[in-house]
Amino acid sequence: MTLLIAVWAGIGFAVFATGVADRKMEKRARLRGAPLNLNDRFKTLILVALASAIIFAVVTYNALK
């Protein structure tokens, strides 16, 4: 049960972190005046989501253990 809670917490945090990263990338692109490259955008968002989900799930699991 603890593992399930940790995984759901990791997924929730990944969604939040991905939204924040997406807004920051859009803001930087607007300031530069250049269009945002979609390949780089998706790669970055996938990496942010995976990294934050794994890290937050591990931290939550260790805290609840």
PDB file of N, H, CA, C and O in Angstrom:
ATOM      1  N   MET A   1       0.821  -1.194   0.000  1.00  0.00           N
ATOM      2  CA  MET A   1       0.000   0.000   0.000  1.00  0.00           C
ATOM      3  C   MET A   1       0.870   1.265   0.000  1.00  0.00           C
ATOM      4  O   MET A   1       0.553   2.262  -0.649  1.00  0.00           O
ATOM      5  N   THR A   2       1.962   1.188   0.742  1.00  0.00           N
ATOM      6  H   THR A   2       2.219   0.379   1.269  1.00  0.00           H
ATOM      7  CA  THR A   2       2.879   2.334   0.796  1.00  0.00           C
ATOM      8  C   THR A   2       3.469   2.615  -0.576  1.00  0.00           C
ATOM      9  O   THR A   2       3.623   3.768  -0.978  1.00  0.00           O
ATOM     10  N   LEU A   3       3.795   1.542  -1.290  1.00  0.00           N
ATOM     11  H   LEU A   3       3.670   0.605  -0.963  1.00  0.00           H
ATOM     12  CA  LEU A   3       4.352   1.716  -2.629  1.00  0.00           C
ATOM     13  C   LEU A   3       3.332   2.351  -3.567  1.00  0.00           C
ATOM     14  O   LEU A   3       3.688   3.198  -4.386  1.00  0.00           O
ATOM     15  N   LEU A   4       2.077   1.953  -3.456  1.00  0.00           N
ATOM     16  H   LEU A   4       1.787   1.266  -2.790  1.00  0.00           H
ATOM     17  CA  LEU A   4       1.020   2.532  -4.284  1.00  0.00           C
ATOM     18  C   LEU A   4       0.856   4.030  -4.012  1.00  0.00           C
ATOM     19  O   LEU A   4       0.707   4.821  -4.944  1.00  0.00           O
ATOM     20  N   ILE A   5       0.884   4.408  -2.757  1.00  0.00           N
ATOM     21  H   ILE A   5       1.006   3.765  -2.001  1.00  0.00           H
ATOM     22  CA  ILE A   5       0.786   5.826  -2.393  1.00  0.00           C
ATOM     23  C   ILE A   5       1.974   6.595  -2.949  1.00  0.00           C
ATOM     24  O   ILE A   5       1.817   7.702  -3.464  1.00  0.00           O
ATOM     25  N   ALA A   6       3.154   6.013  -2.845  1.00  0.00           N
ATOM     26  H   ALA A   6       3.281   5.113  -2.427  1.00  0.00           H
ATOM     27  CA  ALA A   6       4.365   6.679  -3.339  1.00  0.00           C
ATOM     28  C   ALA A   6       4.310   6.857  -4.851  1.00  0.00           C
ATOM     29  O   ALA A   6       4.709   7.901  -5.368  1.00  0.00           O
ATOM     30  N   VAL A   7       3.819   5.846  -5.563  1.00  0.00           N
ATOM     31  H   VAL A   7       3.495   4.998  -5.143  1.00  0.00           H
ATOM     32  CA  VAL A   7       3.732   5.947  -7.022  1.00  0.00           C
ATOM     33  C   VAL A   7       2.727   7.022  -7.422  1.00  0.00           C
ATOM     34  O   VAL A   7       3.007   7.825  -8.312  1.00  0.00           O
ATOM     35  N   TRP A   8       1.571   7.050  -6.783  1.00  0.00           N
ATOM     36  H   TRP A   8       1.344   6.397  -6.060  1.00  0.00           H
ATOM     37  CA  TRP A   8       0.571   8.072  -7.113  1.00  0.00           C
ATOM     38  C   TRP A   8       1.075   9.479  -6.779  1.00  0.00           C
ATOM     39  O   TRP A   8       0.810  10.429  -7.516  1.00  0.00           O
ATOM     40  N   ALA A   9       1.794   9.604  -5.677  1.00  0.00           N
ATOM     41  H   ALA A   9       2.009   8.832  -5.079  1.00  0.00           H
ATOM     42  CA  ALA A   9       2.367  10.907  -5.333  1.00  0.00           C
ATOM     43  C   ALA A   9       3.401  11.327  -6.376  1.00  0.00           C
ATOM     44  O   ALA A   9       3.467  12.496  -6.755  1.00  0.00           O
ATOM     45  N   GLY A  10       4.203  10.374  -6.836  1.00  0.00           N
ATOM     46  H   GLY A  10       4.149   9.424  -6.528  1.00  0.00           H
ATOM     47  CA  GLY A  10       5.198  10.665  -7.865  1.00  0.00           C
ATOM     48  C   GLY A  10       4.554  11.100  -9.175  1.00  0.00           C
ATOM     49  O   GLY A  10       5.032  12.027  -9.829  1.00  0.00           O
ATOM     50  N   ILE A  11       3.468  10.430  -9.557  1.00  0.00           N
ATOM     51  H   ILE A  11       3.079   9.677  -9.025  1.00  0.00           H
ATOM     52  CA  ILE A  11       2.761  10.796 -10.790  1.00  0.00           C
ATOM     53  C   ILE A  11       2.158  12.195 -10.661  1.00  0.00           C
ATOM     54  O   ILE A  11       2.252  12.999 -11.589  1.00  0.00           O
ATOM     55  N   GLY A  12       1.545  12.484  -9.528  1.00  0.00           N
ATOM     56  H   GLY A  12       1.468  11.831  -8.775  1.00  0.00           H
ATOM     57  CA  GLY A  12       0.954  13.811  -9.314  1.00  0.00           C
ATOM     58  C   GLY A  12       1.996  14.912  -9.370  1.00  0.00           C
ATOM     59  O   GLY A  12       1.776  15.959  -9.979  1.00  0.00           O
ATOM     60  N   PHE A  13       3.128  14.669  -8.734  1.00  0.00           N
ATOM     61  H   PHE A  13       3.306  13.818  -8.240  1.00  0.00           H
ATOM     62  CA  PHE A  13       4.181  15.679  -8.760  1.00  0.00           C
ATOM     63  C   PHE A  13       4.763  15.829 -10.155  1.00  0.00           C
ATOM     64  O   PHE A  13       5.143  16.932 -10.546  1.00  0.00           O
ATOM     65  N   ALA A  14       4.838  14.743 -10.912  1.00  0.00           N
ATOM     66  H   ALA A  14       4.529  13.847 -10.594  1.00  0.00           H
ATOM     67  CA  ALA A  14       5.352  14.815 -12.279  1.00  0.00           C
ATOM     68  C   ALA A  14       4.459  15.685 -13.151  1.00  0.00           C
ATOM     69  O   ALA A  14       4.951  16.458 -13.974  1.00  0.00           O
ATOM     70  N   VAL A  15       3.150  15.560 -12.973  1.00  0.00           N
ATOM     71  H   VAL A  15       2.751  14.932 -12.305  1.00  0.00           H
ATOM     72  CA  VAL A  15       2.220  16.397 -13.739  1.00  0.00           C
ATOM     73  C   VAL A  15       2.436  17.872 -13.402  1.00  0.00           C
ATOM     74  O   VAL A  15       2.469  18.723 -14.290  1.00  0.00           O
ATOM     75  N   PHE A  16       2.582  18.162 -12.114  1.00  0.00           N
ATOM     76  H   PHE A  16       2.555  17.470 -11.392  1.00  0.00           H
ATOM     77  CA  PHE A  16       2.822  19.534 -11.675  1.00  0.00           C
ATOM     78  C   PHE A  16       4.151  20.068 -12.234  1.00  0.00           C
ATOM     79  O   PHE A  16       4.198  21.170 -12.779  1.00  0.00           O
ATOM     80  N   ALA A  17       5.210  19.295 -12.097  1.00  0.00           N
ATOM     81  H   ALA A  17       5.172  18.399 -11.654  1.00  0.00           H
ATOM     82  CA  ALA A  17       6.535  19.740 -12.555  1.00  0.00           C
ATOM     83  C   ALA A  17       6.572  19.926 -14.069  1.00  0.00           C
ATOM     84  O   ALA A  17       7.233  20.833 -14.574  1.00  0.00           O
ATOM     85  N   THR A  18       5.861  19.066 -14.784  1.00  0.00           N
ATOM     86  H   THR A  18       5.324  18.329 -14.373  1.00  0.00           H
ATOM     87  CA  THR A  18       5.819  19.193 -16.237  1.00  0.00           C
ATOM     88  C   THR A  18       5.110  20.476 -16.652  1.00  0.00           C
ATOM     89  O   THR A  18       5.544  21.154 -17.583  1.00  0.00           O
ATOM     90  N   GLY A  19       4.027  20.810 -15.967  1.00  0.00           N
ATOM     91  H   GLY A  19       3.675  20.259 -15.210  1.00  0.00           H
ATOM     92  CA  GLY A  19       3.312  22.059 -16.256  1.00  0.00           C
ATOM     93  C   GLY A  19       4.175  23.279 -16.006  1.00  0.00           C
ATOM     94  O   GLY A  19       4.179  24.224 -16.795  1.00  0.00           O
ATOM     95  N   VAL A  20       4.906  23.253 -14.901  1.00  0.00           N
ATOM     96  H   VAL A  20       4.902  22.486 -14.260  1.00  0.00           H
ATOM     97  CA  VAL A  20       5.790  24.374 -14.581  1.00  0.00           C
ATOM     98  C   VAL A  20       6.901  24.501 -15.631  1.00  0.00           C
ATOM     99  O   VAL A  20       7.204  25.605 -16.082  1.00  0.00           O
ATOM    100  N   ALA A  21       7.500  23.382 -16.015  1.00  0.00           N
ATOM    101  H   ALA A  21       7.253  22.485 -15.649  1.00  0.00           H
ATOM    102  CA  ALA A  21       8.573  23.412 -17.013  1.00  0.00           C
ATOM    103  C   ALA A  21       8.048  23.904 -18.361  1.00  0.00           C
ATOM    104  O   ALA A  21       8.730  24.653 -19.061  1.00  0.00           O
ATOM    105  N   ASP A  22       6.839  23.483 -18.721  1.00  0.00           N
ATOM    106  H   ASP A  22       6.285  22.875 -18.152  1.00  0.00           H
ATOM    107  CA  ASP A  22       6.262  23.904 -19.999  1.00  0.00           C
ATOM    108  C   ASP A  22       6.037  25.407 -20.023  1.00  0.00           C
ATOM    109  O   ASP A  22       6.345  26.069 -21.014  1.00  0.00           O
ATOM    110  N   ARG A  23       5.499  25.947 -18.933  1.00  0.00           N
ATOM    111  H   ARG A  23       5.249  25.409 -18.128  1.00  0.00           H
ATOM    112  CA  ARG A  23       5.279  27.398 -18.875  1.00  0.00           C
ATOM    113  C   ARG A  23       6.592  28.166 -18.950  1.00  0.00           C
ATOM    114  O   ARG A  23       6.667  29.200 -19.614  1.00  0.00           O
ATOM    115  N   LYS A  24       7.629  27.669 -18.275  1.00  0.00           N
ATOM    116  H   LYS A  24       7.567  26.829 -17.736  1.00  0.00           H
ATOM    117  CA  LYS A  24       8.928  28.349 -18.313  1.00  0.00           C
ATOM    118  C   LYS A  24       9.523  28.326 -19.719  1.00  0.00           C
ATOM    119  O   LYS A  24      10.085  29.322 -20.174  1.00  0.00           O
ATOM    120  N   MET A  25       9.399  27.192 -20.407  1.00  0.00           N
ATOM    121  H   MET A  25       8.942  26.383 -20.038  1.00  0.00           H
ATOM    122  CA  MET A  25       9.939  27.107 -21.769  1.00  0.00           C
ATOM    123  C   MET A  25       9.195  28.040 -22.713  1.00  0.00           C
ATOM    124  O   MET A  25       9.809  28.685 -23.562  1.00  0.00           O
ATOM    125  N   GLU A  26       7.872  28.115 -22.569  1.00  0.00           N
ATOM    126  H   GLU A  26       7.373  27.591 -21.879  1.00  0.00           H
ATOM    127  CA  GLU A  26       7.100  29.021 -23.426  1.00  0.00           C
ATOM    128  C   GLU A  26       7.477  30.477 -23.159  1.00  0.00           C
ATOM    129  O   GLU A  26       7.598  31.270 -24.093  1.00  0.00           O
ATOM    130  N   LYS A  27       7.658  30.822 -21.908  1.00  0.00           N
ATOM    131  H   LYS A  27       7.560  30.178 -21.150  1.00  0.00           H
ATOM    132  CA  LYS A  27       8.014  32.192 -21.554  1.00  0.00           C
ATOM    133  C   LYS A  27       9.379  32.558 -22.145  1.00  0.00           C
ATOM    134  O   LYS A  27       9.553  33.650 -22.687  1.00  0.00           O
ATOM    135  N   ARG A  28      10.336  31.649 -22.039  1.00  0.00           N
ATOM    136  H   ARG A  28      10.194  30.762 -21.599  1.00  0.00           H
ATOM    137  CA  ARG A  28      11.667  31.911 -22.598  1.00  0.00           C
ATOM    138  C   ARG A  28      11.604  32.057 -24.116  1.00  0.00           C
ATOM    139  O   ARG A  28      12.282  32.908 -24.692  1.00  0.00           O
ATOM    140  N   ALA A  29      10.788  31.224 -24.761  1.00  0.00           N
ATOM    141  H   ALA A  29      10.237  30.532 -24.294  1.00  0.00           H
ATOM    142  CA  ALA A  29      10.670  31.305 -26.221  1.00  0.00           C
ATOM    143  C   ALA A  29      10.043  32.633 -26.636  1.00  0.00           C
ATOM    144  O   ALA A  29      10.466  33.237 -27.621  1.00  0.00           O
ATOM    145  N   ARG A  30       9.040  33.088 -25.891  1.00  0.00           N
ATOM    146  H   ARG A  30       8.697  32.597 -25.091  1.00  0.00           H
ATOM    147  CA  ARG A  30       8.410  34.376 -26.215  1.00  0.00           C
ATOM    148  C   ARG A  30       9.380  35.525 -26.030  1.00  0.00           C
ATOM    149  O   ARG A  30       9.390  36.460 -26.830  1.00  0.00           O
ATOM    150  N   LEU A  31      10.192  35.470 -24.991  1.00  0.00           N
ATOM    151  H   LEU A  31      10.183  34.710 -24.341  1.00  0.00           H
ATOM    152  CA  LEU A  31      11.165  36.535 -24.749  1.00  0.00           C
ATOM    153  C   LEU A  31      12.223  36.576 -25.852  1.00  0.00           C
ATOM    154  O   LEU A  31      12.690  37.650 -26.231  1.00  0.00           O
ATOM    155  N   ARG A  32      12.597  35.411 -26.361  1.00  0.00           N
ATOM    156  H   ARG A  32      12.219  34.538 -26.053  1.00  0.00           H
ATOM    157  CA  ARG A  32      13.576  35.362 -27.451  1.00  0.00           C
ATOM    158  C   ARG A  32      12.956  35.757 -28.774  1.00  0.00           C
ATOM    159  O   ARG A  32      13.659  36.197 -29.684  1.00  0.00           O
ATOM    160  N   GLY A  33      11.660  35.606 -28.892  1.00  0.00           N
ATOM    161  H   GLY A  33      11.089  35.248 -28.153  1.00  0.00           H
ATOM    162  CA  GLY A  33      10.988  35.914 -30.141  1.00  0.00           C
ATOM    163  C   GLY A  33      11.090  34.797 -31.157  1.00  0.00           C
ATOM    164  O   GLY A  33      10.741  34.982 -32.323  1.00  0.00           O
ATOM    165  N   ALA A  34      11.559  33.650 -30.731  1.00  0.00           N
ATOM    166  H   ALA A  34      11.842  33.499 -29.784  1.00  0.00           H
ATOM    167  CA  ALA A  34      11.709  32.510 -31.641  1.00  0.00           C
ATOM    168  C   ALA A  34      10.657  31.457 -31.302  1.00  0.00           C
ATOM    169  O   ALA A  34      10.260  31.318 -30.146  1.00  0.00           O
ATOM    170  N   PRO A  35      10.213  30.726 -32.306  1.00  0.00           N
ATOM    171  CA  PRO A  35       9.252  29.656 -32.015  1.00  0.00           C
ATOM    172  C   PRO A  35       9.914  28.527 -31.222  1.00  0.00           C
ATOM    173  O   PRO A  35      11.118  28.295 -31.334  1.00  0.00           O
ATOM    174  N   LEU A  36       9.124  27.846 -30.438  1.00  0.00           N
ATOM    175  H   LEU A  36       8.146  28.034 -30.347  1.00  0.00           H
ATOM    176  CA  LEU A  36       9.629  26.755 -29.613  1.00  0.00           C
ATOM    177  C   LEU A  36       9.711  25.477 -30.448  1.00  0.00           C
ATOM    178  O   LEU A  36       8.732  25.069 -31.071  1.00  0.00           O
ATOM    179  N   ASN A  37      10.871  24.861 -30.452  1.00  0.00           N
ATOM    180  H   ASN A  37      11.667  25.193 -29.946  1.00  0.00           H
ATOM    181  CA  ASN A  37      11.083  23.623 -31.193  1.00  0.00           C
ATOM    182  C   ASN A  37      10.328  22.493 -30.486  1.00  0.00           C
ATOM    183  O   ASN A  37      10.600  22.207 -29.320  1.00  0.00           O
ATOM    184  N   LEU A  38       9.390  21.852 -31.174  1.00  0.00           N
ATOM    185  H   LEU A  38       9.169  22.085 -32.121  1.00  0.00           H
ATOM    186  CA  LEU A  38       8.547  20.837 -30.539  1.00  0.00           C
ATOM    187  C   LEU A  38       9.327  19.602 -30.125  1.00  0.00           C
ATOM    188  O   LEU A  38       9.020  19.008 -29.092  1.00  0.00           O
ATOM    189  N   ASN A  39      10.329  19.195 -30.899  1.00  0.00           N
ATOM    190  H   ASN A  39      10.579  19.678 -31.738  1.00  0.00           H
ATOM    191  CA  ASN A  39      11.131  18.025 -30.511  1.00  0.00           C
ATOM    192  C   ASN A  39      11.834  18.263 -29.185  1.00  0.00           C
ATOM    193  O   ASN A  39      11.792  17.416 -28.292  1.00  0.00           O
ATOM    194  N   ASP A  40      12.479  19.413 -29.057  1.00  0.00           N
ATOM    195  H   ASP A  40      12.513  20.101 -29.782  1.00  0.00           H
ATOM    196  CA  ASP A  40      13.162  19.735 -27.810  1.00  0.00           C
ATOM    197  C   ASP A  40      12.171  19.865 -26.664  1.00  0.00           C
ATOM    198  O   ASP A  40      12.456  19.463 -25.536  1.00  0.00           O
ATOM    199  N   ARG A  41      11.019  20.422 -26.956  1.00  0.00           N
ATOM    200  H   ARG A  41      10.787  20.749 -27.872  1.00  0.00           H
ATOM    201  CA  ARG A  41      10.005  20.609 -25.923  1.00  0.00           C
ATOM    202  C   ARG A  41       9.540  19.260 -25.370  1.00  0.00           C
ATOM    203  O   ARG A  41       9.479  19.078 -24.154  1.00  0.00           O
ATOM    204  N   PHE A  42       9.215  18.318 -26.252  1.00  0.00           N
ATOM    205  H   PHE A  42       9.265  18.465 -27.240  1.00  0.00           H
ATOM    206  CA  PHE A  42       8.734  17.018 -25.794  1.00  0.00           C
ATOM    207  C   PHE A  42       9.819  16.230 -25.076  1.00  0.00           C
ATOM    208  O   PHE A  42       9.546  15.570 -24.073  1.00  0.00           O
ATOM    209  N   LYS A  43      11.042  16.291 -25.577  1.00  0.00           N
ATOM    210  H   LYS A  43      11.264  16.826 -26.392  1.00  0.00           H
ATOM    211  CA  LYS A  43      12.147  15.601 -24.909  1.00  0.00           C
ATOM    212  C   LYS A  43      12.340  16.144 -23.494  1.00  0.00           C
ATOM    213  O   LYS A  43      12.496  15.381 -22.540  1.00  0.00           O
ATOM    214  N   THR A  44      12.328  17.450 -23.376  1.00  0.00           N
ATOM    215  H   THR A  44      12.202  18.070 -24.151  1.00  0.00           H
ATOM    216  CA  THR A  44      12.526  18.076 -22.066  1.00  0.00           C
ATOM    217  C   THR A  44      11.386  17.721 -21.124  1.00  0.00           C
ATOM    218  O   THR A  44      11.624  17.387 -19.963  1.00  0.00           O
ATOM    219  N   LEU A  45      10.151  17.790 -21.609  1.00  0.00           N
ATOM    220  H   LEU A  45       9.958  18.061 -22.552  1.00  0.00           H
ATOM    221  CA  LEU A  45       9.018  17.495 -20.742  1.00  0.00           C
ATOM    222  C   LEU A  45       8.986  16.036 -20.302  1.00  0.00           C
ATOM    223  O   LEU A  45       8.614  15.739 -19.167  1.00  0.00           O
ATOM    224  N   ILE A  46       9.369  15.133 -21.183  1.00  0.00           N
ATOM    225  H   ILE A  46       9.671  15.374 -22.105  1.00  0.00           H
ATOM    226  CA  ILE A  46       9.413  13.720 -20.807  1.00  0.00           C
ATOM    227  C   ILE A  46      10.490  13.480 -19.754  1.00  0.00           C
ATOM    228  O   ILE A  46      10.268  12.743 -18.794  1.00  0.00           O
ATOM    229  N   LEU A  47      11.648  14.096 -19.929  1.00  0.00           N
ATOM    230  H   LEU A  47      11.829  14.695 -20.709  1.00  0.00           H
ATOM    231  CA  LEU A  47      12.720  13.947 -18.940  1.00  0.00           C
ATOM    232  C   LEU A  47      12.327  14.537 -17.593  1.00  0.00           C
ATOM    233  O   LEU A  47      12.608  13.948 -16.549  1.00  0.00           O
ATOM    234  N   VAL A  48      11.681  15.696 -17.614  1.00  0.00           N
ATOM    235  H   VAL A  48      11.453  16.174 -18.462  1.00  0.00           H
ATOM    236  CA  VAL A  48      11.234  16.318 -16.361  1.00  0.00           C
ATOM    237  C   VAL A  48      10.211  15.429 -15.666  1.00  0.00           C
ATOM    238  O   VAL A  48      10.280  15.228 -14.453  1.00  0.00           O
ATOM    239  N   ALA A  49       9.266  14.897 -16.431  1.00  0.00           N
ATOM    240  H   ALA A  49       9.210  15.060 -17.417  1.00  0.00           H
ATOM    241  CA  ALA A  49       8.227  14.047 -15.846  1.00  0.00           C
ATOM    242  C   ALA A  49       8.820  12.777 -15.246  1.00  0.00           C
ATOM    243  O   ALA A  49       8.487  12.409 -14.120  1.00  0.00           O
ATOM    244  N   LEU A  50       9.687  12.112 -15.981  1.00  0.00           N
ATOM    245  H   LEU A  50       9.958  12.411 -16.896  1.00  0.00           H
ATOM    246  CA  LEU A  50      10.285  10.877 -15.473  1.00  0.00           C
ATOM    247  C   LEU A  50      11.142  11.121 -14.239  1.00  0.00           C
ATOM    248  O   LEU A  50      11.022  10.418 -13.235  1.00  0.00           O
ATOM    249  N   ALA A  51      11.999  12.115 -14.325  1.00  0.00           N
ATOM    250  H   ALA A  51      12.097  12.686 -15.140  1.00  0.00           H
ATOM    251  CA  ALA A  51      12.900  12.389 -13.204  1.00  0.00           C
ATOM    252  C   ALA A  51      12.131  12.794 -11.956  1.00  0.00           C
ATOM    253  O   ALA A  51      12.417  12.286 -10.871  1.00  0.00           O
ATOM    254  N   SER A  52      11.174  13.684 -12.082  1.00  0.00           N
ATOM    255  H   SER A  52      10.942  14.096 -12.963  1.00  0.00           H
ATOM    256  CA  SER A  52      10.445  14.136 -10.906  1.00  0.00           C
ATOM    257  C   SER A  52       9.568  13.033 -10.333  1.00  0.00           C
ATOM    258  O   SER A  52       9.424  12.937  -9.115  1.00  0.00           O
ATOM    259  N   ALA A  53       8.975  12.194 -11.188  1.00  0.00           N
ATOM    260  H   ALA A  53       9.091  12.272 -12.178  1.00  0.00           H
ATOM    261  CA  ALA A  53       8.148  11.090 -10.691  1.00  0.00           C
ATOM    262  C   ALA A  53       8.989  10.089  -9.907  1.00  0.00           C
ATOM    263  O   ALA A  53       8.596   9.647  -8.828  1.00  0.00           O
ATOM    264  N   ILE A  54      10.132   9.740 -10.451  1.00  0.00           N
ATOM    265  H   ILE A  54      10.451  10.099 -11.329  1.00  0.00           H
ATOM    266  CA  ILE A  54      10.991   8.761  -9.768  1.00  0.00           C
ATOM    267  C   ILE A  54      11.512   9.318  -8.447  1.00  0.00           C
ATOM    268  O   ILE A  54      11.444   8.646  -7.417  1.00  0.00           O
ATOM    269  N   ILE A  55      12.025  10.530  -8.474  1.00  0.00           N
ATOM    270  H   ILE A  55      12.080  11.076  -9.310  1.00  0.00           H
ATOM    271  CA  ILE A  55      12.591  11.125  -7.260  1.00  0.00           C
ATOM    272  C   ILE A  55      11.526  11.294  -6.183  1.00  0.00           C
ATOM    273  O   ILE A  55      11.748  10.936  -5.027  1.00  0.00           O
ATOM    274  N   PHE A  56      10.365  11.840  -6.560  1.00  0.00           N
ATOM    275  H   PHE A  56      10.184  12.131  -7.500  1.00  0.00           H
ATOM    276  CA  PHE A  56       9.321  12.081  -5.570  1.00  0.00           C
ATOM    277  C   PHE A  56       8.744  10.772  -5.047  1.00  0.00           C
ATOM    278  O   PHE A  56       8.409  10.683  -3.865  1.00  0.00           O
ATOM    279  N   ALA A  57       8.619   9.759  -5.889  1.00  0.00           N
ATOM    280  H   ALA A  57       8.891   9.831  -6.849  1.00  0.00           H
ATOM    281  CA  ALA A  57       8.115   8.461  -5.433  1.00  0.00           C
ATOM    282  C   ALA A  57       9.080   7.817  -4.442  1.00  0.00           C
ATOM    283  O   ALA A  57       8.647   7.255  -3.436  1.00  0.00           O
ATOM    284  N   VAL A  58      10.361   7.892  -4.709  1.00  0.00           N
ATOM    285  H   VAL A  58      10.713   8.349  -5.526  1.00  0.00           H
ATOM    286  CA  VAL A  58      11.357   7.314  -3.802  1.00  0.00           C
ATOM    287  C   VAL A  58      11.364   8.050  -2.466  1.00  0.00           C
ATOM    288  O   VAL A  58      11.409   7.422  -1.409  1.00  0.00           O
ATOM    289  N   VAL A  59      11.321   9.364  -2.512  1.00  0.00           N
ATOM    290  H   VAL A  59      11.285   9.874  -3.371  1.00  0.00           H
ATOM    291  CA  VAL A  59      11.310  10.151  -1.267  1.00  0.00           C
ATOM    292  C   VAL A  59      10.047   9.859  -0.458  1.00  0.00           C
ATOM    293  O   VAL A  59      10.116   9.690   0.759  1.00  0.00           O
ATOM    294  N   THR A  60       8.894   9.798  -1.129  1.00  0.00           N
ATOM    295  H   THR A  60       8.838   9.935  -2.118  1.00  0.00           H
ATOM    296  CA  THR A  60       7.640   9.521  -0.438  1.00  0.00           C
ATOM    297  C   THR A  60       7.649   8.114   0.150  1.00  0.00           C
ATOM    298  O   THR A  60       7.207   7.916   1.282  1.00  0.00           O
ATOM    299  N   TYR A  61       8.145   7.138  -0.599  1.00  0.00           N
ATOM    300  H   TYR A  61       8.504   7.298  -1.519  1.00  0.00           H
ATOM    301  CA  TYR A  61       8.198   5.769  -0.116  1.00  0.00           C
ATOM    302  C   TYR A  61       9.082   5.666   1.129  1.00  0.00           C
ATOM    303  O   TYR A  61       8.720   5.002   2.101  1.00  0.00           O
ATOM    304  N   ASN A  62      10.234   6.323   1.093  1.00  0.00           N
ATOM    305  H   ASN A  62      10.527   6.862   0.303  1.00  0.00           H
ATOM    306  CA  ASN A  62      11.135   6.277   2.248  1.00  0.00           C
ATOM    307  C   ASN A  62      10.543   7.004   3.447  1.00  0.00           C
ATOM    308  O   ASN A  62      10.787   6.612   4.588  1.00  0.00           O
ATOM    309  N   ALA A  63       9.779   8.045   3.209  1.00  0.00           N
ATOM    310  H   ALA A  63       9.582   8.364   2.282  1.00  0.00           H
ATOM    311  CA  ALA A  63       9.171   8.781   4.320  1.00  0.00           C
ATOM    312  C   ALA A  63       8.048   7.981   4.963  1.00  0.00           C
ATOM    313  O   ALA A  63       7.845   8.061   6.174  1.00  0.00           O
ATOM    314  N   LEU A  64       7.323   7.215   4.170  1.00  0.00           N
ATOM    315  H   LEU A  64       7.488   7.150   3.185  1.00  0.00           H
ATOM    316  CA  LEU A  64       6.182   6.445   4.693  1.00  0.00           C
ATOM    317  C   LEU A  64       6.594   5.079   5.235  1.00  0.00           C
ATOM    318  O   LEU A  64       5.822   4.441   5.951  1.00  0.00           O
ATOM    319  N   LYS A  65       7.776   4.636   4.909  1.00  0.00           N
ATOM    320  H   LYS A  65       8.402   5.154   4.327  1.00  0.00           H
ATOM    321  CA  LYS A  65       8.227   3.305   5.294  1.00  0.00           C
ATOM    322  C   LYS A  65       8.434   3.166   6.769  1.00  0.00           C
ATOM    323  O   LYS A  65       8.815   2.095   7.241  1.00  0.00           O
TER     324      LYS A  65
END
